[in-house]
Amino acid sequence: MLRLSEPASSPHLVEGRKIYRGTALALVAPGSTDEVAAVVRIACAHRVPIVAHGGNTGLVGGGVPDRAIVLSLRRLNRIRDLDPVNMTMTVEAGAVLQSVQEAAAAADCLFPLSLAAEGSCTIGGNLSTNAGGTAVLRYGNARELALGLEVVLADGTVIHDLNRLRKNNTGYDLRNLFIGAEGTLGVITAAVVKLFPAQRARATAWVGLESQAAGLALFRRFRQQAADSLTGFEFMYDIVLQFVFRHTPAAVRPLGGAHRFHALIEMTAPDGASDLAGRMEELLGAALEAGEIEDATIAASAQQADALWFLRERMSEVQSIEGGSIKHDISVPVSRVADFLIEATAACERAMDGIRVAAFGHFGDGNIHFNLSQPIGMDKAGFLAEWGRFNHIVHDIVAGMGGSISAEHGIGLIKRDELPRYKDPASLVLMRRLKSALDPDNILNPGKVLAPE
């Protein structure tokens, strides 16, 4: 049954960073794809904007409504099919990521998409933003994990393309139009996602580093010698770790002594007999002899490994406690990650005395969350008013290195007006043509990704 409610005080009006607050005409919670299609047809007939919502964990203003119907997909949360031989799962868009992970595990499989918001974000949102996370290095981002989609178009037409095939050359790949489109081209209602063998062996290490270049050298060593067993390689500035310790009483220091930079490394394998801990020790020992690392510890149990990952997962949350935070979600070629960090850090520190560069991210896929915390004692509003200036500083460096101003969070509202400065003009023209063709009345999440003309 379709559910309609008054959204005046709904959390659907505000995203996690609380930068934008929207207004909604209604909150609609359909329970099936047919009901989603019915809502969209009504909205289309009356040219009423509609914004699809999952877990509302977005970070770029992509889900904030502007006098629109909020279409909550949280009731579309069924797992329709799980095939452990074909290694696929067909799941509805409102299913919470963690529940999908758990369903895969119950079938002795792995769904590898993993990010800090996995307890509340949904598969539809993950696909609509082409989410990344901590395992992209080995498994790819959301786009690489999807085989087929079910999508409701702007006129209420339903595309039934829940393809479970690895090979299917039957014309245009329509799936990739909607993945990463942030709900501006269609409403994803279900997807077929890839599964992988369950990982029974695991080795996790925390490493202290002297420099960004040392981090890149260490990553290169692990990528070349650990190959497919390397699942995660996270890099962080020490100041972010200090934020975690300052605001998290349960956090345990992984290493003694002071280190300017840190890495969190994980290796996994489906063979429980694999001696990954021994291999991790060999690689770290060689790195120590080569002068690439200062110190390291290897988790002796699953509990210790989880405690190391807890430090990483807290990094986004604690920055807000430190005051204003100007955030950048960028990517550059992996070979340029250290160069970017060095150049962008120096440029931002020159631009404002006392600014605290709190960078961390997914070193192995070139994605850095280059966040800037306000100088101690500075007015928060005054600091955040500098967001545009620091965007140009950071994004110009990214563009000069052949990178992207949005690696995994999307464009939404917060980067919409930045996009024409860095996107190929011909690509922008084609994007507008696609939007016009699929959504001629501009009712699907209007004003996001592409600025009004």
C-alpha positions, 0 to 999 in steps of 0.5 A: 500500500502506498503511504503518504505523510507530511514531511514538514519536520522530516529528516528527509529535508536535510542531509548529513552535513546539514549544509542544505535544508530543503522543502517538500510537498509530500513524503511518499513511501511506495511498497513496490515498483508498480507503486513507484511507477504510479507515483512518477506517472502522477508527478509527470502528468502534473510536472511536479518534481520528485526526489528519490531517497534511500538512506539519506546519507549523501554528502553533496546535497544530492537528495535535498528536495526543492518543493518536490515530492520525496520518494522514499524507497525504504519499503522496497527492501526485499532480496528477490533472489540469491544464486550462489552458483551464478554468484549474483543477488537480485535486491531492491533499492531500499535494502540497507547495504549491511543487510545485503552483506549479511545475506551474502554471508549467510550463503557463504558469499561476499558482497564487497561494497563497504563504507562507513554508512553501511548500516544505514545507506541503501543499495539504490543510493549506492548505485545512484552515486556510484559509491566506492568505499574501502574495497574498491582496490580489489573489487571495484566501485558500485558500477563494477558490482552491478550487472542489471537494473530495474529503473522507473523512467520520468514518464513512469515507464519501467525498464526491466533489465535485471540481467544476471549475465557476465556477457551480454552484448545486445546493444547500448549498455543502458545500465551505466546511464543510471549508475552515478546519475544521482536520480536525475535520469531515472529511479533505480528500484532493483539491481542484480549485484555480483557476489564473490567467494567468502574470505576466510583468511585475513591479515590487517596491519597498521603502519607508521610512515615518514612521508606521503612518498613513503606511503606510495612506495609501500603501496606499490610494494604490496600491489606488486607482491600481494596481488589480488590478496590486497583488499584495502590500503588506507592512508591518513595524516596523523592529525586525523588520527589525533582527532579520533583519539581526542573524541573517542575514549574507546580508541586504542593507539595502534603504535608507540611513538609519533608518526606524521602519516599512517597506513591501514593495510588488509589482505584477504583470501578465500582459503582459510589455510592461507598464511596471510599474517606471515606474508604480511610480516614478510612484506612489512619486514622488507619495507622496513629494511628499505626505509619505507616504514617507521613502525608497524603492528599486525592484528593478532585477532579479528577483534584487533583487526576490527579495532584498527578499522574502527579508527579509520571509520571514525575519521569522518565523524570526528572532524565535525567536532573540531569545528568547520570542515571544508571537504574535498572528495578527489581522485588523481592517478595513483602515481600522482597521489603523493605529489597531489598531497604534497602540493595541495597541503602546501598550497592550502597552508600558504592560503590560510595561517593555522589551517589543519589539513586532515587528509585521508583516503583510499590510496590504492584507487587514487581517492583522497578525502582532502579535508580542511579543518578550521584554524583553532579559535577561528569563527566557524562561519567565517571559515566555511565562507572560504569554501569556494576559494579553497575549492579552486585551490584544491581542484585546480591542482587536481585538474592539473594532474588529470584528476577528478573533483568527485571520486565517490560522493557525486556532484549533487548541489555542492559541486554542481557549479564547479563542474563546468570549470573542470568537465570537458565542454562537449561532455557537458553538452551530451549530458544535457542532451541525455537529461532532456531526452530521458526527462524532458520536463525536468522532474527527476531530482531537478537542479542536481548535477547540472546547473539550470540553464 
